Amino acid sequence: MRISATLLILCTVMMFTACSSDNPITPDTIRMREVEDAVTIWVDSLQRAFPDDTLVSSRIAAYLERHPSYFYGSTIAVINADSSVRLSPYWYRSGTSLAYADLAVPSYEIRTKGWFTEPITKRAAVWTEPYFDAGGGEIWMRTYSVPVIINGTIVAIATTDLAVTP
C-alpha cells in the first residue's frame, strides 16, 4: 500500500509539472511550427505560379520581410532539368536590414548540402539538425527545406532558416 501511495504522489507531481506554466513548449518548437506553416503556404503559391528567374530574388526578400525577425534567412534553389542549380539567391538578416548572397556559386557546392539533398531524396519537407553557419550568417540555425514539385518534377527547394540557441 505504501508503494502505491508513493507512486500516486509521484504521478501527480509529474502530471502537474507537465501541465504547469513553468514547463511550456520551448520557443524553438513554437517557432519551428510557425516556419513550417509559412513555408507550406509559400511553396503552395510557388507551385501554383512559379516566378520567372528575374523575380525569384525579390520574392524571397518580400517573403522574409513579411515574417518575424527570427526567420533568419531564405532561398529558393532553382533546379535545371539536368539536376544542376540554376540560381539560389539567399536573403538573410544582417542587423536591421536584409543582406544577399548567391548560393549557386561553384565554391559553395550547394549540391552537397543536406538542406538541399534531403528534400530531393525524400521528396518531402525536412529540418536540418542545428548547425553553425560558418562563413555565412555566423549564427547557429536550423533550416527547413521543402521541395517545390510541379507536374511531378522537383523544380526547386524552398528554405527558411531559423536562428536557434545551441
Secondary structure, DSSP 8 states (H G I E B T S, - for coil): -HHHHHHHHHHHHHHHHHHSTTS---HHHHHHHHHHHHHHHHHHHHHHS---HHHHHHHHHHHHHTS-TTEEEEEEEEE-TTS-EEE-EEEEEETTEEEEEETTSGGG-GGG-HHHHHHHHHTS-EE---EE-TTTT-SEEEEEEEEEEETTEEEEEEEEEEE---
